[in-house]
């Protein structure tokens, strides 16, 4: 089984690791993933050859993409956060460092439970759900573990990104509620 834990930094590392441990079996793969918002104008400036590669990927997949997603597609080869070490691109290094800071606590919590996990990130432009869905497809994920802030006004207790994932991700989704959202029913 391939398990993907998607976080924006608000998911409690111990709760996420406990949930993954319940489903994990020896030989399974666990990935801790975050989508990092990066302006499309910056991503477009990283390199024209990568844009052409992304356009070819899009054509082969039979779909078109927006500028931010096209840039994200071309950087998919850099999905592991630690592979981006380009001193001439301080913004990319900063984004990669932020991605590591977001995923590291969950990776460490999993390691404390004897589960080895990889940390990965995907640049996007305010389309976190699309980035997660793309990662799920690329990594052939069976189970996605997400948290919820409960900030969605029209979406109930699940925010808009969580709702999009539950509705559209091609895998089973386990939603971990924030403990402050849990309520008790009064008799």
C-alpha atoms as a printed R data frame, in Angstrom:
    type eleno elety resid chain resno       x      y       z
1   ATOM     1    CA   UNK     A     1   0.000  0.000   0.000
2   ATOM     2    CA   UNK     A     2   1.149  3.523  -0.766
3   ATOM     3    CA   UNK     A     3   0.171  6.037   1.904
4   ATOM     4    CA   UNK     A     4   0.370  9.796   1.366
5   ATOM     5    CA   UNK     A     5   0.057 12.183   4.298
6   ATOM     6    CA   UNK     A     6  -0.800 15.635   2.987
7   ATOM     7    CA   UNK     A     7  -0.107 18.587   5.271
8   ATOM     8    CA   UNK     A     8   0.090 22.348   5.190
9   ATOM     9    CA   UNK     A     9   1.889 22.354   8.531
10  ATOM    10    CA   UNK     A    10  -1.242 22.353  10.696
11  ATOM    11    CA   UNK     A    11  -1.684 18.573  10.837
12  ATOM    12    CA   UNK     A    12  -0.649 17.237  14.249
13  ATOM    13    CA   UNK     A    13   2.443 15.069  13.616
14  ATOM    14    CA   UNK     A    14   1.613 12.472  16.291
15  ATOM    15    CA   UNK     A    15  -2.003 12.091  15.163
16  ATOM    16    CA   UNK     A    16  -0.898 11.741  11.540
17  ATOM    17    CA   UNK     A    17   1.790  9.201  12.428
18  ATOM    18    CA   UNK     A    18  -0.628  7.216  14.619
19  ATOM    19    CA   UNK     A    19  -3.184  7.108  11.794
20  ATOM    20    CA   UNK     A    20  -0.576  5.982   9.274
21  ATOM    21    CA   UNK     A    21   0.745  3.354  11.697
22  ATOM    22    CA   UNK     A    22  -2.748  1.820  11.948
23  ATOM    23    CA   UNK     A    23  -2.809  1.201   8.195
24  ATOM    24    CA   UNK     A    24   0.906  0.585   7.614
25  ATOM    25    CA   UNK     A    25   2.288 -2.889   6.946
26  ATOM    26    CA   UNK     A    26   5.888 -3.926   6.380
27  ATOM    27    CA   UNK     A    27   6.891 -3.038   2.823
28  ATOM    28    CA   UNK     A    28   4.387 -0.206   2.421
29  ATOM    29    CA   UNK     A    29   5.497  3.207   1.215
30  ATOM    30    CA   UNK     A    30   4.723  6.370   3.181
31  ATOM    31    CA   UNK     A    31   5.145  9.854   1.738
32  ATOM    32    CA   UNK     A    32   4.638 13.109   3.627
33  ATOM    33    CA   UNK     A    33   3.556 15.721   1.092
34  ATOM    34    CA   UNK     A    34   2.964 19.453   1.039
35  ATOM    35    CA   UNK     A    35   1.900 21.815  -1.726
36  ATOM    36    CA   UNK     A    36   3.847 25.061  -1.668
37  ATOM    37    CA   UNK     A    37   2.308 28.213  -3.122
38  ATOM    38    CA   UNK     A    38   4.778 29.870  -5.481
39  ATOM    39    CA   UNK     A    39   3.799 32.653  -7.933
40  ATOM    40    CA   UNK     A    40   3.542 31.456 -11.526
41  ATOM    41    CA   UNK     A    41   5.548 34.443 -12.725
42  ATOM    42    CA   UNK     A    42   8.502 33.239 -10.667
43  ATOM    43    CA   UNK     A    43   8.132 29.618 -11.748
44  ATOM    44    CA   UNK     A    44   7.926 30.659 -15.411
45  ATOM    45    CA   UNK     A    45  11.270 32.423 -15.045
46  ATOM    46    CA   UNK     A    46  13.089 29.322 -13.815
47  ATOM    47    CA   UNK     A    47  13.726 27.970 -17.274
48  ATOM    48    CA   UNK     A    48  12.053 27.876 -20.670
49  ATOM    49    CA   UNK     A    49  13.274 24.359 -21.483
50  ATOM    50    CA   UNK     A    50  11.337 22.978 -18.509
51  ATOM    51    CA   UNK     A    51   8.182 24.781 -19.699
52  ATOM    52    CA   UNK     A    52   8.528 23.019 -23.054
53  ATOM    53    CA   UNK     A    53   8.972 19.692 -21.239
54  ATOM    54    CA   UNK     A    54   5.830 20.371 -19.203
55  ATOM    55    CA   UNK     A    55   3.862 21.283 -22.333
56  ATOM    56    CA   UNK     A    56   4.908 17.959 -23.885
57  ATOM    57    CA   UNK     A    57   3.805 16.102 -20.740
58  ATOM    58    CA   UNK     A    58   0.450 17.896 -20.916
59  ATOM    59    CA   UNK     A    59  -0.031 17.052 -24.588
60  ATOM    60    CA   UNK     A    60   0.814 13.391 -23.959
61  ATOM    61    CA   UNK     A    61  -1.638 13.325 -21.075
62  ATOM    62    CA   UNK     A    62  -4.281 14.880 -23.320
63  ATOM    63    CA   UNK     A    63  -4.978 17.905 -21.159
64  ATOM    64    CA   UNK     A    64  -4.148 21.554 -20.916
65  ATOM    65    CA   UNK     A    65  -2.826 23.295 -17.842
66  ATOM    66    CA   UNK     A    66  -2.748 26.809 -16.459
67  ATOM    67    CA   UNK     A    67   0.546 28.648 -16.052
68  ATOM    68    CA   UNK     A    68   0.979 27.741 -12.389
69  ATOM    69    CA   UNK     A    69   0.205 24.089 -12.964
70  ATOM    70    CA   UNK     A    70   2.408 23.953 -16.064
71  ATOM    71    CA   UNK     A    71   5.272 25.273 -13.969
72  ATOM    72    CA   UNK     A    72   4.477 22.750 -11.256
73  ATOM    73    CA   UNK     A    73   4.485 19.934 -13.814
74  ATOM    74    CA   UNK     A    74   7.906 20.926 -15.098
75  ATOM    75    CA   UNK     A    75   9.272 20.887 -11.569
76  ATOM    76    CA   UNK     A    76   7.803 17.484 -10.749
77  ATOM    77    CA   UNK     A    77  11.272 16.021 -11.251
78  ATOM    78    CA   UNK     A    78  12.260 18.090  -8.213
79  ATOM    79    CA   UNK     A    79   9.444 16.629  -6.109
80  ATOM    80    CA   UNK     A    80  11.737 15.560  -3.239
81  ATOM    81    CA   UNK     A    81  12.363 18.780  -1.322
82  ATOM    82    CA   UNK     A    82  16.005 18.060  -0.604
83  ATOM    83    CA   UNK     A    83  16.969 17.797  -4.283
84  ATOM    84    CA   UNK     A    84  16.608 21.538  -4.883
85  ATOM    85    CA   UNK     A    85  19.922 23.139  -4.027
86  ATOM    86    CA   UNK     A    86  20.426 26.002  -6.446
87  ATOM    87    CA   UNK     A    87  22.245 28.948  -4.848
88  ATOM    88    CA   UNK     A    88  21.336 31.189  -7.791
89  ATOM    89    CA   UNK     A    89  17.641 30.711  -7.008
90  ATOM    90    CA   UNK     A    90  17.222 31.860  -3.395
91  ATOM    91    CA   UNK     A    91  13.416 31.859  -3.634
92  ATOM    92    CA   UNK     A    92  13.390 28.206  -4.696
93  ATOM    93    CA   UNK     A    93  15.751 27.384  -1.830
94  ATOM    94    CA   UNK     A    94  13.500 29.269   0.573
95  ATOM    95    CA   UNK     A    95  10.393 27.433  -0.651
96  ATOM    96    CA   UNK     A    96  12.221 24.102  -0.396
97  ATOM    97    CA   UNK     A    97  13.351 24.938   3.149
98  ATOM    98    CA   UNK     A    98   9.765 25.798   4.096
99  ATOM    99    CA   UNK     A    99   8.575 22.508   2.603
100 ATOM   100    CA   UNK     A   100  11.132 20.628   4.696
101 ATOM   101    CA   UNK     A   101  10.034 22.522   7.827
102 ATOM   102    CA   UNK     A   102   6.392 21.586   7.168
103 ATOM   103    CA   UNK     A   103   6.995 17.886   6.455
104 ATOM   104    CA   UNK     A   104   9.859 17.142   8.867
105 ATOM   105    CA   UNK     A   105   7.806 16.873  12.102
106 ATOM   106    CA   UNK     A   106   5.566 14.185  10.575
107 ATOM   107    CA   UNK     A   107   8.531 12.328   9.043
108 ATOM   108    CA   UNK     A   108  10.184 12.325  12.491
109 ATOM   109    CA   UNK     A   109   6.969 11.180  14.233
110 ATOM   110    CA   UNK     A   110   6.729  8.303  11.762
111 ATOM   111    CA   UNK     A   111  10.407  7.420  12.340
112 ATOM   112    CA   UNK     A   112   9.688  7.268  16.088
113 ATOM   113    CA   UNK     A   113   7.117  4.564  15.253
114 ATOM   114    CA   UNK     A   114   9.580  2.632  13.085
115 ATOM   115    CA   UNK     A   115   8.126  3.821   9.775
116 ATOM   116    CA   UNK     A   116  10.448  5.260   7.150
117 ATOM   117    CA   UNK     A   117   8.845  8.040   5.127
118 ATOM   118    CA   UNK     A   118   9.888 10.287   2.279
119 ATOM   119    CA   UNK     A   119   9.157 14.009   2.301
120 ATOM   120    CA   UNK     A   120   8.023 15.527  -0.979
121 ATOM   121    CA   UNK     A   121   6.586 18.820  -2.122
122 ATOM   122    CA   UNK     A   122   5.040 20.273  -5.241
123 ATOM   123    CA   UNK     A   123   4.988 23.949  -6.183
124 ATOM   124    CA   UNK     A   124   1.581 25.334  -7.085
125 ATOM   125    CA   UNK     A   125  -0.189 28.646  -7.355
126 ATOM   126    CA   UNK     A   126  -3.091 28.507  -4.888
127 ATOM   127    CA   UNK     A   127  -4.265 25.105  -6.118
128 ATOM   128    CA   UNK     A   128  -3.276 22.823  -3.266
129 ATOM   129    CA   UNK     A   129  -5.991 20.242  -3.977
130 ATOM   130    CA   UNK     A   130  -4.869 19.898  -7.589
131 ATOM   131    CA   UNK     A   131  -1.258 19.480  -6.453
132 ATOM   132    CA   UNK     A   132  -2.228 16.761  -3.968
133 ATOM   133    CA   UNK     A   133  -4.328 14.956  -6.582
134 ATOM   134    CA   UNK     A   134  -1.384 15.111  -9.000
135 ATOM   135    CA   UNK     A   135   0.970 13.674  -6.394
136 ATOM   136    CA   UNK     A   136  -1.540 10.919  -5.564
137 ATOM   137    CA   UNK     A   137  -1.644  9.906  -9.230
138 ATOM   138    CA   UNK     A   138   2.115 10.084  -9.749
139 ATOM   139    CA   UNK     A   139   2.895  8.159  -6.550
140 ATOM   140    CA   UNK     A   140   0.107  5.603  -7.171
141 ATOM   141    CA   UNK     A   141  -1.323  6.289  -3.721
142 ATOM   142    CA   UNK     A   142  -3.880  3.997  -2.082
143 ATOM   143    CA   UNK     A   143  -4.623  6.030   1.070
144 ATOM   144    CA   UNK     A   144  -4.444  9.799   1.606
145 ATOM   145    CA   UNK     A   145  -4.385 11.143   5.156
146 ATOM   146    CA   UNK     A   146  -5.380 14.794   5.534
147 ATOM   147    CA   UNK     A   147  -6.306 17.127   8.354
148 ATOM   148    CA   UNK     A   148  -8.973 19.765   8.498
149 ATOM   149    CA   UNK     A   149  -8.937 23.267   9.900
150 ATOM   150    CA   UNK     A   150 -12.710 23.527   9.868
151 ATOM   151    CA   UNK     A   151 -12.536 27.009   8.350
152 ATOM   152    CA   UNK     A   152 -14.798 26.312   5.381
153 ATOM   153    CA   UNK     A   153 -17.877 28.523   5.665
154 ATOM   154    CA   UNK     A   154 -19.968 26.777   3.055
155 ATOM   155    CA   UNK     A   155 -18.270 23.429   3.164
156 ATOM   156    CA   UNK     A   156 -19.223 22.450   6.714
157 ATOM   157    CA   UNK     A   157 -16.410 21.461   9.037
158 ATOM   158    CA   UNK     A   158 -14.156 20.453   6.146
159 ATOM   159    CA   UNK     A   159 -12.367 23.311   4.369
160 ATOM   160    CA   UNK     A   160 -12.459 23.797   0.631
161 ATOM   161    CA   UNK     A   161  -9.191 21.953  -0.085
162 ATOM   162    CA   UNK     A   162 -10.232 18.998   2.075
163 ATOM   163    CA   UNK     A   163 -13.633 18.886   0.409
164 ATOM   164    CA   UNK     A   164 -12.055 18.879  -3.059
165 ATOM   165    CA   UNK     A   165  -9.764 16.042  -2.019
166 ATOM   166    CA   UNK     A   166 -12.547 13.928  -0.527
167 ATOM   167    CA   UNK     A   167 -14.622 14.408  -3.675
168 ATOM   168    CA   UNK     A   168 -11.914 14.054  -6.329
169 ATOM   169    CA   UNK     A   169  -8.830 12.186  -5.163
170 ATOM   170    CA   UNK     A   170  -8.535  8.742  -6.811
171 ATOM   171    CA   UNK     A   171  -7.779  6.977  -3.512
172 ATOM   172    CA   UNK     A   172  -9.319  6.425  -0.106
173 ATOM   173    CA   UNK     A   173  -9.151  9.520   2.102
174 ATOM   174    CA   UNK     A   174  -8.824  9.551   5.886
175 ATOM   175    CA   UNK     A   175  -9.677 12.929   7.412
176 ATOM   176    CA   UNK     A   176  -8.211 13.730  10.832
177 ATOM   177    CA   UNK     A   177 -10.180 16.344  12.697
178 ATOM   178    CA   UNK     A   178  -8.336 18.945  14.698
179 ATOM   179    CA   UNK     A   179  -8.925 18.058  18.385
180 ATOM   180    CA   UNK     A   180 -10.235 21.592  19.034
181 ATOM   181    CA   UNK     A   181 -13.040 20.910  16.525
182 ATOM   182    CA   UNK     A   182 -14.327 17.852  18.315
183 ATOM   183    CA   UNK     A   183 -17.542 18.513  20.138
184 ATOM   184    CA   UNK     A   184 -19.641 16.577  22.571
185 ATOM   185    CA   UNK     A   185 -23.332 16.101  22.179
186 ATOM   186    CA   UNK     A   186 -25.358 17.482  25.050
187 ATOM   187    CA   UNK     A   187 -28.204 15.202  26.141
